[in-house]
């Protein structure tokens, strides 16, 4: 259907006051790829009028979703002239669409030295004459309340940071105030970037996100990276899930943030099985800021801003009505102030500095456990974790004249246990579909150094007055996975998004740099609903051996199996009477992981794997489950004689529901070269 005919059809649904010849101005956006529909400003009464029209499946209320915000390539085993980068040509020829707050297109991370021309399938462009494009940055558009003519300039920094994490080029000497110094590079430094500004510093409107996704699909991106999301909801009410389904059908891999609402359970965003849901974890780098108390106790905190050391000074813990209060302070000049980290460290730092204090100790909260942040600040500061903060509070309360000093110790690598799941990383089980194990994967998302826009008019101490910044969040882990997906796509251009996702999940590792099980923020063993399949391993994901593939027909059967009506499935899949065919349960979806309610007592499901490794190969199953869960796989051996050959096996689980309400384990297919692991969660 042509755009003119489509708009005429859309116009037929509008209320009477909007049917004049100027109707086109009433549309904020019209959509034809992600969904068939339009964005328009109408009243509640007019909404009811629109809903009564035949052909209208649903009317969504627009909403504002939050953003979910140098050493990481090395930590992930990505090194120049070896490993995954050498095998994959560093993402050459792959297009990553970043939907975020825009980009600083003058930043050196987006220079095109050594880049090839974009592939011929690329249909996008730089929409504004004010934007500088090149062979790295091949397209840019702005979708803020329909203002498409504006350049996608980043007025927040978030989009520049995520884009460079995914596919920034090599920049020597990158650091934050001289700390974390090294060569900055994205995960896929030779991939192309297309930028879609769908967020401001206030958040992201769903109508703008949908317009950006619509454009990215039409332009021909291979990967969509979105560090944003809202509360979980049924997929037919989740416009991002619906639009992502359309992208998946076009062969586009969608990487989305799991959310920053951890560590409580069932706090995930972006739970659809056709997207990759990314949690966050630490890396083995610390920007050490030591706190030494008057009694001699020494604690290792962190700070990206490390000016001169502070000699012993009076240590104060300001209180109002018995509560720590670090705003509009008095009588703190020349002192070190201890403050609870209950809001932005930057905000606290500014209040403390403005009051004349010499230094700041940020005290980690109970939920944050052992996680520390190396945020830039405006005065000497150390962020200490919750256990150390507890001791410091006790010292202040028990001492007549508490003192402290802050000693800056620069950047250390490899000294800390990593990865550790970040406390803020949202946890499963999924609420929209509990039988799908989410999140899918974790990746670096704490104290990530990446590109940052230089903003005119800022003073030298302002954290926006530099070209790299240190941020934390699932916003940061998501573009890591987007870039790694680009490496896989560049190596296997014919793979589906499900195949790429399977490769990432089944090759993930579940032990840290000390060869122990990955821990959570409290240093307890992290469960499957925190880590998903584990921590991403790019070098293994490039060559997974076997993959679990899923086509859109099986996803539709799964949606019908959720109990959705034909209309609800049509909203997602744009297919009428979809549930007249087969229905499958969540567990029957050919997913690379397994999740089942403990109340079921048993589970028998089939899975199908496709050989993408050596033509002649043999795999033997290994099972790692608690003794109380009877587990078997049949057959126990898979023999392949050609590439792309498929084999189906059956997984059987049974347990006593009176004794078992939670169990976790895994099974894996093992050959001479590959280990293909799938986690199992009974909950």
PADODO-908472 format. One line per 5 residues: their letters; for each residue x, y, z of C-alpha. Coordinates in Angstrom, 3 decimals, m for minus. Each point is the difference from the previous one (the first is absolute). Layout:
% PADODO-908472
a) X,Y,Z; ... $
END
This chain:
% PADODO-908472
xxxxx) 0.000,0.000,0.000; 1.406,3.431,m0.952; 0.630,2.626,2.665; m2.835,2.163,m1.408; m2.536,m2.844,0.130 $
xxxxx) 1.212,m1.017,3.442; m0.425,3.513,1.390; m3.460,0.216,m1.550; m0.908,m3.231,1.750; 1.440,1.220,3.303 $
xxxxx) m1.938,3.254,m0.400; m3.255,m1.954,m0.132; 0.452,m0.956,3.657; 0.411,3.548,1.289; m2.711,1.875,1.915 $
xxxxx) m2.121,2.507,m1.982; 1.910,3.134,1.069; 3.162,m1.439,m1.617; m1.359,m0.910,m3.423; 0.799,3.275,m1.764 $
xxxxx) 2.587,0.378,m2.755; 2.581,0.906,2.635; m0.214,m3.452,1.568; 3.566,m0.885,m0.918; 1.165,2.539,2.517 $
xxxxx) m1.971,m1.886,2.672; 2.121,m3.124,m0.370; 3.117,0.061,2.139; 1.152,m3.196,m1.737; m1.444,m2.577,m2.361 $
xxxxx) 1.323,m3.566,0.175; m0.084,m2.821,m2.527; 2.906,m2.325,0.890; 0.150,m0.509,3.752; m3.811,0.220,0.203 $
xxxxx) m2.791,1.293,m2.180; m1.091,3.097,1.854; 0.660,3.619,0.841; 0.796,2.360,2.873; m2.381,2.881,0.583 $
xxxxx) m1.165,2.319,2.776; m3.609,m0.747,0.952; m2.199,0.329,3.073; m1.257,m2.893,2.122; m3.462,0.316,m1.593 $
xxxxx) 1.561,m0.035,m3.475; 1.920,m3.133,0.945; m3.338,m1.757,0.549; m1.154,1.212,m3.430; 3.119,m1.402,m1.672 $
xxxxx) m0.320,m3.339,1.824; m3.536,m0.517,m1.372; 1.293,m0.065,m3.588; 0.233,m3.370,m1.713; 3.653,m0.774,m0.650 $
xxxxx) 1.314,1.559,3.209; 1.626,m2.675,2.169; 1.361,2.172,2.795; 0.633,3.590,1.062; 3.149,0.533,2.074 $
xxxxx) 0.499,2.956,2.300; 3.396,1.559,m0.666; 2.379,m0.262,2.942; 3.491,1.067,1.011; 2.519,m2.806,0.552 $
xxxxx) 3.284,0.459,1.873; 3.495,m0.411,m1.379; 1.759,m2.908,1.675; 3.522,1.259,0.222; 15.886,m2.535,m4.072 $
xxxxx) 0.943,m3.047,1.839; m3.068,m2.053,m0.877; 1.217,m1.291,m3.406; 3.100,m1.429,1.669; m2.073,m1.433,2.875 $
xxxxx) m2.191,m1.714,m2.618; 3.023,m1.389,m1.854; m0.287,2.403,m2.945; 3.551,0.875,m1.043; 1.488,1.465,m3.144 $
xxxxx) 1.415,m2.565,m2.443; m1.195,m3.015,1.981; m3.128,m1.832,1.138; m3.482,1.130,m0.983; 1.033,3.301,m1.556 $
xxxxx) 2.386,m1.781,m2.354; m2.578,m2.687,m0.896; m2.866,2.424,m0.589; 1.600,3.039,m1.677; m1.312,1.962,3.000 $
xxxxx) m3.567,0.251,m1.292; 0.873,1.313,m3.450; m3.055,0.454,m2.205; m2.518,m0.301,2.868; m2.323,2.920,0.840 $
xxxxx) m0.941,0.657,3.630; m2.986,2.248,0.556; 0.212,1.764,3.376; m3.280,1.415,1.303; 0.904,2.379,2.805 $
xxxxx) 0.579,3.704,0.740; 1.911,0.677,m3.220; 3.722,0.371,m0.502; 2.909,2.421,0.075; 0.890,m0.500,m3.663 $
xxxxx) 3.243,1.993,0.396; 1.429,m2.443,2.559; 3.220,m1.724,m1.025; m1.513,m3.413,0.823; m2.102,0.379,m3.141 $
xxxxx) 2.788,0.853,m2.449; 0.027,m2.295,m3.032; 3.704,m0.794,m0.312; 0.332,m3.479,m1.510; m3.754,m0.364,m0.551 $
xxxxx) m1.533,m1.369,m3.173; m2.991,1.513,m1.785; m3.359,m1.094,1.443; m1.553,m3.062,m1.638; m2.207,0.531,m3.028 $
xxxxx) m3.093,m1.099,1.920; 0.229,3.180,2.111; m2.943,2.253,m0.802; 0.386,2.657,2.704; 1.731,3.363,0.056 $
xxxxx) 0.846,2.963,2.172; m3.341,1.786,0.190; 1.425,3.364,1.045; 2.567,2.114,m1.836; 1.324,0.933,3.436 $
xxxxx) 1.165,m3.562,0.662; 3.404,m1.201,m1.099; m0.132,m3.560,m1.368; 2.812,m2.218,m1.238; 0.722,m3.692,m0.612 $
xxxxx) m0.293,m0.778,3.724; m3.020,2.169,0.793; m2.153,m0.710,m3.031; m3.382,1.326,1.080; m1.781,2.096,2.558 $
xxxxx) m3.571,1.086,0.667; m1.867,1.694,2.818; m3.460,m1.103,1.152; m0.888,2.269,2.900; m3.729,0.734,m0.163 $
xxxxx) 0.022,m0.173,m3.772; 2.751,2.597,m0.524; 1.816,m1.994,m2.689; 1.972,2.872,m1.523; 2.202,0.566,3.056 $
xxxxx) 3.436,m1.641,0.173; 0.343,m2.880,2.507; 2.284,2.051,2.244; 0.656,m1.602,3.370; m0.933,2.440,2.751 $
xxxxx) 0.275,m2.663,2.703; 3.135,m2.050,m0.709; m1.753,m3.341,0.408; m0.324,m0.702,m3.732; 3.613,0.907,m0.759 $
xxxxx) 1.121,m2.349,2.783; m2.101,m2.959,m1.173; 0.834,0.473,m3.696; 3.740,0.025,0.662; m0.322,m3.049,2.264 $
xxxxx) m1.630,m1.950,m2.808; 2.149,1.109,m2.924; 2.342,2.878,0.838; 3.329,0.066,m1.810; 3.430,m0.231,1.628 $
xxxxx) 0.990,3.042,2.059; 3.351,m0.017,1.777; 0.429,1.621,3.397; m3.684,m0.131,0.961; m0.649,0.616,3.699 $
xxxxx) m2.198,1.801,2.494; 2.100,2.649,1.748; 3.062,m2.168,m0.810; m1.447,m3.161,1.572; m0.828,m3.226,m1.809 $
xxxxx) 2.512,1.122,m2.619; 0.251,m2.148,m3.122; m1.141,m0.426,m3.581; m3.767,0.394,m0.278; m1.887,m2.113,m2.521 $
xxxxx) m3.482,m1.326,m0.460; m0.787,m3.693,m0.189; m0.260,0.168,m3.803; 2.402,2.817,m0.923; m0.407,m0.495,m3.754 $
xxxxx) m3.796,m0.143,0.009; m2.040,2.910,m1.362; m2.260,2.090,2.237; m3.455,1.380,m0.748; m1.374,2.348,2.654 $
xxxxx) m3.671,0.504,0.865; m0.664,2.635,2.629; m3.124,m1.183,1.814; 0.839,1.196,3.525; 0.802,3.236,1.773 $
xxxxx) 1.543,0.379,3.432; m3.569,m0.244,1.348; m0.607,m3.465,m1.442; m1.377,m1.659,m3.115; m3.542,0.284,m1.364 $
xxxxx) m1.389,m3.270,m1.309; m1.312,1.716,m3.158; 3.512,1.332,m0.721; 1.612,m3.411,0.662; m2.459,m1.619,m2.391 $
xxxxx) 0.796,2.587,m2.695; 3.715,m0.616,0.478; m0.447,m3.776,m0.269; m2.140,0.483,m3.100; 2.776,2.057,m1.626 $
xxxxx) 2.754,m2.428,1.061; m1.831,m2.929,m1.610; m0.603,1.966,m3.189; 3.626,1.184,m0.105; 1.375,m3.550,0.136 $
xxxxx) 1.761,m0.315,3.363; 1.197,m3.446,1.117; 0.005,0.627,3.753; m2.243,2.205,2.157; 1.464,1.124,3.313 $
xxxxx) m2.383,1.567,2.515; 1.066,0.869,3.545; m3.507,0.840,1.141; m3.119,m1.676,1.303; m2.947,0.126,2.345 $
xxxxx) m1.905,m2.311,2.324; m0.855,m3.475,m1.288; m3.437,m0.480,m1.543; m1.725,m2.508,m2.302; 1.697,0.081,m3.368 $
xxxxx) m3.126,1.260,m1.810; 0.101,3.038,2.300; 3.765,0.445,m0.436; 0.616,2.087,m3.108; 3.782,m0.627,0.089 $
xxxxx) m0.592,m3.766,0.081; m2.461,0.332,m2.892; 2.347,2.127,m2.118; 2.915,m2.320,0.836; m2.038,m2.917,m1.365 $
xxxxx) m0.216,1.842,m3.326; 3.756,0.635,0.114; 0.690,m3.678,0.750; m2.064,m1.004,m3.027; 2.239,2.208,m2.128 $
xxxxx) 3.088,m1.801,1.329; 0.994,2.819,2.370; 1.546,m0.909,3.347; m1.434,2.062,2.884; 2.047,0.559,3.165 $
xxxxx) m1.854,1.543,2.967; 0.839,0.930,3.584; m1.320,m2.240,2.781; m0.593,3.037,2.222; 1.526,1.616,3.074 $
xxxxx) m2.577,m1.059,2.593; 1.954,m2.801,1.708; 0.760,m1.766,2.193; m3.680,m0.798,0.667; m1.482,m2.888,m1.950 $
xxxxx) m2.329,0.399,m3.002; 1.142,3.543,m0.772; 0.934,m0.492,m3.661; m0.671,2.174,m3.009; m0.063,m1.354,m3.557 $
xxxxx) m0.930,m3.632,0.603; m1.034,m1.149,m3.498; 1.779,m3.204,m1.115; 0.780,1.446,m3.449; 2.288,2.676,1.515 $
xxxxx) 3.224,m0.327,1.971; m0.558,1.205,3.578; 3.302,1.227,1.449; 0.972,0.231,3.677; 3.066,1.752,1.427 $
xxxxx) 3.146,m1.094,1.815; 3.367,1.352,1.109; 3.434,m0.164,m1.595; 3.367,m0.510,1.689; 1.037,3.676,m0.036 $
xxxxx) m0.008,2.269,3.040; 0.761,3.720,0.183; 1.202,m0.171,3.568; m0.785,2.716,2.525; 1.115,m1.212,3.424 $
xxxxx) m1.661,1.176,3.193; 2.162,m0.101,3.122; m1.754,0.619,3.302; 1.535,1.518,3.116; 0.144,m3.435,1.636 $
xxxxx) 2.157,m1.343,m2.837; m2.657,m2.002,m1.861; 0.485,0.164,m3.780; m2.724,m0.511,m2.638; 0.236,m0.167,m3.784 $
xxxxx) m2.628,2.189,m1.624; m0.204,1.404,m3.522; m0.014,3.315,m1.826; 0.691,1.019,m3.579; 0.987,3.488,1.181 $
xxxxx) 3.312,m0.290,1.812; 1.616,3.373,0.746; 2.352,0.493,2.979; m0.159,m2.294,3.051; m1.739,1.299,3.104 $
xxxxx) 1.957,m0.120,3.237; m1.916,m0.889,3.187; m2.927,2.379,0.476; m2.994,0.087,2.283; m2.632,m2.491,m1.167 $
xxxxx) m3.659,0.998,0.376; m3.291,m1.772,m0.598; m2.666,2.737,m0.325; m3.449,m0.861,1.341; m3.446,1.547,0.025 $
xxxxx) m2.740,m1.609,2.131; 2.275,m2.956,0.562; 0.559,m0.572,m3.735; 3.104,0.610,m2.073; m0.509,3.237,m1.939 $
xxxxx) 2.589,1.333,m2.420; m1.792,2.933,m1.613; 0.339,3.699,0.907; 2.682,m0.850,2.556; 1.502,2.257,2.656 $
xxxxx) 3.234,m0.163,2.013; 1.747,m2.491,m2.286; 2.698,2.274,m1.463; 3.357,m1.762,m0.139; m1.510,m3.325,1.103 $
xxxxx) m0.678,m3.377,m1.598; m3.733,m0.726,m0.136; m1.441,m3.533,0.078; m3.274,m0.269,m1.916; m2.400,m2.834,m0.709 $
xxxxx) m0.079,m0.781,m3.721; m3.762,0.435,m0.403; 0.022,2.199,m3.090; 2.375,1.030,m2.787; 3.586,0.234,1.210 $
xxxxx) 0.416,3.055,m2.219; m2.869,1.804,1.754; 1.327,m0.885,3.453; 3.502,1.071,m1.011; m1.160,3.410,m1.163 $
xxxxx) m1.880,0.733,3.229; 2.968,m1.141,2.079; 2.484,2.031,m2.046; m2.199,3.106,0.056; m0.092,m0.237,3.801 $
xxxxx) 3.810,0.266,0.077; 0.849,m3.602,0.908; 3.374,m1.368,m1.057; m1.044,m3.563,m0.751; m2.844,m2.504,m0.141 $
xxxxx) m0.467,m3.657,0.940; m3.017,m1.562,m1.701; m1.423,m2.839,2.085; m1.389,m2.947,m1.961; m3.500,m1.189,0.904 $
xxxxx) m1.052,m3.486,1.111; m1.528,m0.925,m3.365; 3.205,0.934,m1.817; 2.076,m2.536,1.929; 3.613,m0.123,m1.155 $
xxxxx) m0.515,2.064,m3.181; 1.896,3.296,m0.189; m0.326,2.817,m2.529; 2.861,2.025,m1.438; m2.132,2.978,m0.932 $
xxxxx) 1.768,3.245,m0.934; m0.575,2.762,2.517; 0.869,3.609,0.809; 2.051,m0.534,3.157; 2.172,m2.750,1.512 $
xxxxx) m2.325,m2.945,0.649; 0.025,m3.715,0.745; m2.984,m2.300,m0.506; 0.189,m2.942,2.443; m2.148,m3.142,m0.072 $
xxxxx) m2.657,m0.829,2.580; 2.128,m2.229,2.297; 2.731,2.669,0.181; m2.614,2.741,0.382; m1.398,m1.859,3.016 $
xxxxx) 3.395,0.049,1.730; 0.489,3.702,m0.810; m3.399,0.874,1.501; 0.881,m1.953,3.147; 3.330,1.827,0.263 $
xxxxx) m1.666,3.419,m0.333; m2.606,m0.852,2.651; 2.538,m1.369,2.467; 2.745,2.624,m0.346; 0.113,3.350,1.768 $
xxxxx) 2.042,1.591,m2.770; m0.165,m2.138,m3.170; 2.471,0.749,m2.781; 0.671,m1.420,m3.445; 2.331,0.403,m2.931 $
xxxxx) m0.547,m0.836,m3.671; 2.910,m1.456,m1.963; m0.269,m0.363,m3.777; 1.685,m3.126,m1.304; m0.683,0.145,m3.735 $
xxxxx) m1.380,m2.835,m2.116; 0.508,m3.682,0.773; m0.819,m2.942,m2.278; m0.613,m3.616,0.907; 0.012,0.471,3.771 $
xxxxx) m3.742,m0.301,0.578; m2.326,m2.949,m0.431; m1.942,0.397,m3.242; m2.488,m0.212,m1.473; m2.415,0.642,2.868 $
xxxxx) m3.673,0.664,m0.742; m0.833,3.667,0.591; m2.577,0.597,2.718; m2.096,2.219,m2.281; m0.206,m2.593,m2.789 $
xxxxx) m3.645,m1.080,m0.188; m0.853,m3.581,0.872; m2.399,m2.665,m1.190; m2.232,m1.889,0.000; m1.781,1.652,m2.895 $
xxxxx) m3.489,1.247,0.777; m1.261,0.089,m3.596; 1.191,m3.555,m0.697; 1.381,m1.797,3.089; 0.800,m3.133,m1.998 $
xxxxx) 2.718,1.840,m1.954; 3.198,0.409,2.023; 0.982,3.678,0.118; 2.287,1.930,m0.053; 1.746,m1.805,m2.847 $
xxxxx) 3.557,1.112,0.680; 2.166,2.383,2.025; 2.823,2.242,m1.208; 2.150,2.916,1.202; m2.193,2.748,1.445 $
xxxxx) 1.831,1.494,3.001; 2.493,2.867,m0.330; 0.133,m0.208,m3.792; 2.178,2.627,m1.682; m1.234,1.142,m3.411 $
xxxxx) m0.369,3.119,m2.149; m1.634,3.130,1.393; m0.930,3.252,m1.744; 1.899,3.170,0.731; m2.632,2.536,0.958 $
xxxxx) 0.746,3.655,m0.482; m0.188,2.337,2.961; 0.820,m2.618,2.650; 2.730,0.634,2.531; 3.064,m2.235,0.159 $
xxxxx) m1.206,m1.861,3.094; m3.375,m0.833,m1.491; m0.390,m3.658,m0.869; m1.198,0.896,m3.504; 3.165,1.886,m0.869 $
xxxxx) 1.996,m2.912,m1.391; m0.101,m2.457,m2.858; m0.422,m3.221,2.011; m2.178,m0.793,2.982; m0.520,m2.831,2.473 $
xxxxx) m3.611,m1.228,0.313; m1.829,m3.011,1.433; m3.277,m1.717,m0.852; m1.550,m2.626,m2.224; 0.112,2.899,m2.488 $
xxxxx) 3.742,m0.697,m0.125; m0.150,m3.806,m0.204; m2.551,0.032,m2.840; 2.243,1.628,m2.661; 2.796,m2.430,0.943 $
xxxxx) m2.312,m2.822,m1.090; m1.163,1.951,m3.051; 3.587,0.311,m1.157; 0.725,m3.673,0.677; m3.132,m0.931,m1.968 $
xxxxx) 1.442,2.072,m2.866; 3.202,m2.055,0.123; m2.062,m3.186,m0.308; m2.213,1.457,m2.744; 3.068,1.052,m1.972 $
xxxxx) 1.373,m3.547,0.197; m3.334,m1.730,m0.630; m2.103,2.421,m2.100; m2.667,m2.614,m0.718; m0.747,m0.747,3.674 $
xxxxx) m3.372,0.941,1.459; m0.263,2.178,3.096; m0.927,m3.142,1.992; 3.143,m1.735,m1.229; 2.195,2.937,1.060 $
xxxxx) m1.727,0.091,3.367; 0.499,m3.742,0.460; 3.705,0.342,m0.782; 0.364,2.726,2.645; m1.929,m1.945,2.657 $
xxxxx) 1.326,m3.537,m0.443; 3.649,1.094,0.048; m0.282,2.284,3.058; 2.182,m0.752,3.005; m1.169,m0.382,3.588 $
xxxxx) 3.305,0.269,1.911; 1.943,3.168,0.846; 3.667,0.920,m0.360; 0.753,m2.063,3.114; m1.590,m3.117,m1.534 $
xxxxx) m2.868,0.146,2.482; m3.728,0.310,m0.655; m1.068,3.521,m0.985; m1.210,1.881,3.077; m2.699,2.601,0.565 $
xxxxx) 0.441,3.349,1.763; m0.099,m1.678,3.442; 2.676,m2.513,m1.034; m2.529,m2.822,m0.070; m0.044,m2.306,m3.012 $
xxxxx) m2.066,1.776,m2.641; m3.067,m1.913,m1.122; m1.318,m0.515,m3.512; m2.512,2.841,0.430; 2.949,2.361,0.535 $
xxxxx) 2.454,m1.249,m2.653; m2.246,m1.741,m2.533; 2.236,m2.309,m2.015; 3.102,1.669,1.472; 2.548,2.623,m1.023 $
xxxxx) 0.576,0.607,m3.688; 3.129,m1.541,m1.556; 0.553,1.549,m3.452; 2.748,m2.354,m1.138; m2.196,m3.047,0.643 $
xxxxx) m3.207,1.569,m1.346; 1.555,0.433,m3.450; 0.244,m3.791,m0.342; m2.656,m1.644,2.200; m0.129,m3.434,m1.669 $
xxxxx) m3.770,m0.411,0.356; m2.839,2.509,0.032; m3.661,m0.014,1.054; m1.920,1.760,m2.777; m3.570,1.351,0.137 $
xxxxx) m2.128,1.309,m2.865; m2.869,2.451,0.261; m2.591,m2.783,m0.423; 1.227,m1.656,3.204; m0.069,3.343,1.830 $
xxxxx) m3.637,0.404,m1.095; m0.852,m3.503,1.296; 1.669,0.978,3.267; m2.070,3.205,0.243; m3.165,m2.006,m0.545 $
xxxxx) 1.187,m2.402,2.695; 0.199,2.915,2.433; m3.778,0.198,m0.272; m0.046,3.125,m2.148; m3.039,0.527,m2.185 $
xxxxx) 0.150,0.166,m3.794; m0.296,3.797,0.205; 2.813,0.273,2.566; 2.285,m2.142,m2.151; m0.969,2.015,m3.084 $
xxxxx) 1.156,3.169,1.801; 3.465,m1.534,0.348; 0.322,m2.087,m3.155; m2.311,1.848,m2.427; m1.585,m3.335,m0.875 $
xxxxx) m3.728,m0.722,0.180; m1.390,m3.171,1.604; 3.529,m0.965,1.036; m1.136,m2.341,2.763; m2.099,m2.186,m2.276 $
xxxxx) 3.221,m1.992,m0.496; 2.321,m1.628,2.517; 0.660,1.197,3.540; 3.063,m0.801,2.078; 0.889,0.611,3.629 $
xxxxx) 2.800,2.336,1.088; 2.226,m3.009,0.725; m0.557,m1.358,m3.517; 1.445,3.095,m1.687; 3.387,m1.007,m1.412 $
xxxxx) 1.759,2.323,2.438; 3.641,m0.465,1.122; m1.085,m0.138,3.672; m2.745,m1.678,2.039; m2.214,1.424,2.764 $
xxxxx) m2.928,m1.752,1.677; m2.201,0.492,3.053; 0.838,m2.301,2.935; m3.703,m0.743,0.397; 0.076,m1.911,m3.310 $
xxxxx) 1.974,m2.892,1.513; 1.306,m1.100,m3.368; 0.867,1.198,m3.487; 0.619,m1.838,m3.262; 0.924,2.151,m3.004 $
xxxxx) 1.784,m0.349,m3.314; 2.723,2.254,m1.295; 1.521,0.173,m3.475; 3.605,1.023,m0.655; 1.615,0.924,m3.310 $
xxxxx) 3.614,m0.840,m0.755; 1.974,3.148,m0.845; 3.409,m1.429,0.936; 2.006,m2.725,m1.678; m1.955,m2.081,m2.527 $
xxxxx) 1.028,m3.277,1.629; m0.395,0.424,3.725; m1.212,m1.889,3.031; m1.544,1.447,3.180; m0.612,m1.755,3.329 $
xxxxx) m2.383,1.369,2.623; 1.157,0.939,3.506; m2.573,0.791,2.701; 0.589,2.137,3.075; m3.148,0.047,2.153 $
xxxxx) m0.675,m0.325,3.740; m0.508,m3.560,1.215; m3.668,0.597,0.838; m0.802,0.661,m3.686; m0.083,m3.141,m2.125 $
xxxxx) 1.401,1.062,m3.379; 0.532,m1.826,m3.252; 0.705,0.874,m3.632; m0.748,m2.323,m2.905; 1.935,m0.728,m2.066 $
xxxxx) 3.178,0.587,1.991; 2.112,0.387,m3.130; m0.490,2.062,m3.159; 1.905,m0.895,m3.184; 0.223,2.471,m2.872 $
xxxxx) 1.288,m0.625,m3.527; m0.661,3.357,m1.653; m0.372,3.705,0.649; m3.491,1.317,0.863; m1.146,m3.524,0.879 $
xxxxx) m2.690,m0.009,2.707; m0.415,m2.417,2.896; m2.818,m0.181,2.537; 0.335,m1.270,3.569; m2.291,m0.312,2.999 $
xxxxx) 0.638,1.482,3.471; m1.840,m1.591,2.964; m0.128,1.493,3.497; m1.926,m1.189,3.061; 0.016,0.960,3.683 $
xxxxx) m2.005,m0.309,3.187; m2.086,3.176,0.301; m0.277,m0.464,3.767; 3.780,0.189,0.368; 1.222,2.146,m2.889 $
xxxxx) m1.126,3.582,m0.599; 3.191,1.257,m1.646; 2.826,m1.674,m1.891; 2.555,1.131,m2.569; 2.413,m1.819,m2.250 $
xxxxx) 0.798,m0.562,m3.645; 0.620,m2.464,m2.776; 2.611,0.331,m2.705; 0.962,m1.643,m3.251; 3.759,m0.566,m0.126 $
xxxxx) 2.187,m0.781,m3.013; 3.763,0.062,m0.432; m0.175,3.702,m0.796; m3.282,1.382,1.361; m2.040,0.219,3.186 $
xxxxx) m3.653,0.954,m0.605; m1.576,0.730,3.401; m3.647,0.648,0.895; m1.056,1.104,3.506; m3.024,m1.557,1.740 $
xxx) m2.005,1.812,2.685; m2.780,m1.554,2.078; m1.687,2.717,2.052 $
END
